[in-house]
Amino acid sequence: MRPWSFGVWEQIQKALDSWIKEEPLEVQNCYFPLFVTKGALEAEEDHVEGFAPEVAWVTKSGETDLAEPIAIRPTSETIMYPEFAKWSHLGVPRCCGAFTPSTRLVSVRRGPGWSLFLF
């Protein structure tokens, strides 16, 4: 992201952040990891009919193979909802604001080869 476009994002985030933290919302910000385990992704598959994870997998750390590959999570829900379940008191959800990155791996057929894009 170029500096000017990141500046636009910061202004949007700043405006939203100040609005959601006011009464009566009083939202608190939180952050969730970009990476999820294969098990977390498979759990999402069990809960959402037709869920097909189109993700990029991280399989190495430097020259070392990881014991279990981790995915760059495709949606916020993959990591957020299981955590919300742990945080909730008597089934009442907390009010959290999350400016959280997620990605989608998209393959597009262009000419004789394939192009891959990460969004």
ZIMO-V91315 format. One record per backbone hydrogen bond with DSSP energy under -1.0 kcal/mol. NH is the residue of the N-H (numbers start at 0). CO is the residue of the C=O. Records with the same first field share a line. If there is no record, write none. Layout:
BEGIN
NH->CO / CO
END
This chain:
BEGIN
5->1
6->2
7->3
8->4
9->5
10->6
11->7
12->8
13->9
14->10
15->11
16->12
17->13
18->14
19->15
20->16
25->21
26->19
27->94
29->96
35->70
40->36
41->37
42->38
43->39
44->40
45->41
46->42
47->43
50->47
57->69
60->63
63->60
65->58
69->57
70->35
71->55
72->33
78->75
79->75
80->76
83->79
84->80
85->81
86->82
87->83
88->91
91->88
96->27
99->97
102->72
104->53
105->116
107->114
109->112
112->109
114->107
116->105
118->103
END
